[in-house]
């Protein structure tokens, strides 16, 4: 039996108080980072392979269904504003298309051929990397997609919460974070979703650092798309160049980014 489908350690949830429910959920959530920590050697292999391909001009694709697909899209969509990379550099694809981001599309995840078709819309090639995301590791859409890509010689990985799944068997670089039973039996948007989010954070952040999109510990290539980010950029420049606020803001306005402001002044 899939560990993601095991019965909850808690029962009679409807009889529990709000405090008991919250404490129960939290007690399960605490175990998630420990499960992710055990998967770090696997994550390292996947990140290393991804960096190698992206240094050659490749792209990173996430494919998934339901919560897993939405998490992939979330991670991909945050790379351009955080790291200043093009939108087409990290791409999230969900079974059922963009409609499925907000509303479930019935049986979309059961089509074993559609993921390959969705990826082909982006003219995928051997420089790219495809990571399938599926808590159960049994989602046909994801399995079919990574299998088709691997057969074409494209680097494939996965993020799943069951060990020894059919999905892991189809990729070169499986990442398996076994979080065990959910507080609400089978509700993999909970612990499994949290584990997947943590792992995707680790993948994209590590990749971007390795690609030179960070300086020190600062997001020097972030997009300056609102006042909060401009204020953050100003503090970065003030700290790095030891200048006052007015000078930092002027440099940012002239150069257009934190990196350009810092490198242009040094």
N, C-alpha and C positions, 0 to 999 in steps of 0.2 A: 504493500500500500504506500502511496506517495505520502511523505511526511507532511506536505502542505495540506493534505486532506485528512490528517489524523484528528480525532476528536479532541476538543479543547480540554485543558486541564481544569476548566471551570464548568459548572453546570447550573441549571435553574437561573440563568442570567436575568430572566424577567422578574425574579423575586429579589434580586440584589438591590441595595440602595445605590444612589448615584455615587457616593463616596467609594463604596465597595467596587463598583464597576470601574471607576477611574483608577483605583489602586491596582485592580486586577490587570487592566490593560497596561498600565505602566510597568508592572512587575514582569510582564512578558516582553515589553519593548526593551527593557534593560538588557536582555539577552542578545539582542540583534547585533550590536557592535562586536561582541565576542565571536559570533558566527562569521562576521565579515573579516575579522582579524585572521581567522584560520585560512581564509581564502586569499590572503595577500600574495603568497607565492604564485598563485594562478593569475591574479590581477597583474602582477609584475610582468609575466610572460606576455600577456595580451597587450599591455601598454607598450612594452618594448617593440613588439612587432608592429603596432600601430604607428609609433613614432617613425620607425624606419620607412614605412610606406608613405607617410605624410611628408617626410622630408624629400621624397621623390616627386611631390606634387599630388599625392593621392588625397582622397577624402574619406571621412568616417561616416558610415551609415548605421543607424539603429533601426531595427525592425521589431515590431511587437504588436500585440492585440490587447485591447482593454486597458487596464491600469498600466501594464508593462509598456504598451505603445505610447501612452500619454507621458510616462516618465521619460522615455527616449526623446520625445518631441520637446519636453520641457528642458532637458539637458542640452539638446542641440540648439534650441532657441536662445539659450542664455550665453552661448559662446561668443557670438558677435558683439553684444554690448560689454561683456566682461573682458574679452581679449582682443577686440578690434579686428577679428577675422571676418572674411566674407561669409555671407549667409549660406553659400553653397559648399562650405568647407566641412561642416558637420550637419548632417541631415537626419531627421527623424521621420520614419514612415510608420503609419498605423493601419492595421487591417480595417477595411471599410472606408478608408480615405478620411479627409478632414472632417466630414460629418461625425465620424466616430470619436473625435476629440471630446465632443460635448455629449453626444448621445450614442448609446450602444447600437451597433449595426448587427442585426441578427445573422448568425452563422458566418459572418465574415472571416472569423478566425479558423474556420474549418476548410477553407480552400487552400490546397497544397501548392497550387500553381500561381496564385495571385501575387505573392510577394516578389517572385522573380520578374513578373510583368511590371510591378510597381518600380522595382529597382532599374529595370531597363529604360524607364522614362528618363532616367538621369544618365544614360549612356555609361553605365558602370564599366570599369575596366580593371586590369590587373594591378594598378597602382592603389586601388581603393581597399578599404577594410569594411566588412559587414559584421555587426554584432547583433545577434538575435537575443531578445529579452523575453523570458517567459518564466513566471514563478514555478509552474509545474514542470516545465521542461518537456511538455507533451503537445504544445499548441501546433496544429498542422500548418498553419500559415507561416510560422516562424521556422519550423523544421524544413519545410519545403523550400523556403527562401535560402537558408544557409547551405542546404544540400546542393541546390542549383549553382550557387556562387562558388562553392568549393570545387565542384566539378569543372568549373571554368578557370580554376587556378587562382581564385581570389581569396585573400586571407579572411578567415572567418573566426569569430569568437562567440561566446554566449554568456549571459548572466541568468542563472537559475537558482532556485532554492531547494532543489532535490538533487541528491547525489546519484550518478549513474543513469541519468535520464536519456531518452531518445535524442533530445536536442544536443546534449553534451557529446553524444557519440558521433554527431555529424560535423563537428567543428574542430579546428586545430587547437584552439585556445579556449577551453571551457573554464568558466568561473562559477563555482558552486558554493553558495552560502546557505547551509542547511539550518534554517531558523526553527524548524519544528512546528508543532501545532499552533494554529492561530487562536487568539482569545475567543473569537467567534468562529466556530469550526468552518474551515474552508474559505474564509474571507481573506484572500491573499493580498488585498489592498492594504492590509495592516502590517504585520511584521515582515512579510515577504516584500511588500512595496517599499517599506522603510529600508530594508537591506539593499534592494535594487537602487534606490535613490543614493544611498551612501556610496555604493560601488560606482555608479555613473559619475558622481562627484569626483571620486578618486581617479577614474579613467580620464575624464576630460581635463581636469585640472593638471594632472601629471603630464598628460600629452602636451598641453599648451605651454607648460613651464619648459619642457624638453625642447619645444619648438622655438623657444626664446621670446615668448609673449609676456614674460614677467621679469621685472628687475628688482633684485633684493627680495622683498616680500610684497611688492606693490604691483597693482594692475595698471602699468604705465601705458598700455594700449587701449584702455577702456574707452568706450564711446561717451562723449560728454553730452548726453541727451537730456539732462535736467539740472536744476540748480543744485540739488544734493551732490550730484556727481562732479559738477564744476567746483563746488566747495571742497570735495575730497581731493580733486586734482590739484587745487590751489595749495592745500596742506602738504601734498606730496612734493610739489615743486619748492615750497618754502623750506621744507625739511632737507631736501636733497641739495639745494643750492645755497641754503642759508641766506635767503632774501626775504624781504618783507612781503606782506600780502599784496600790496598794489603792484609790486614788480612781478610777483608770481602770476597774478591775473593777466597782466599785460603780456607776459611771455606765452601764456596759454592761448590768449586771443590771437596772438601773432602766429604761433606755430601750429595750433590746432590739436595738439595732444600733449600729454605729460612727457612721453618719450622724446618728442621733438623739442619740447621746451628745455628738458634737461640736457640732451645731447648737443643742442644748438648753443647752449650757454657755456658748456665745459670746453 
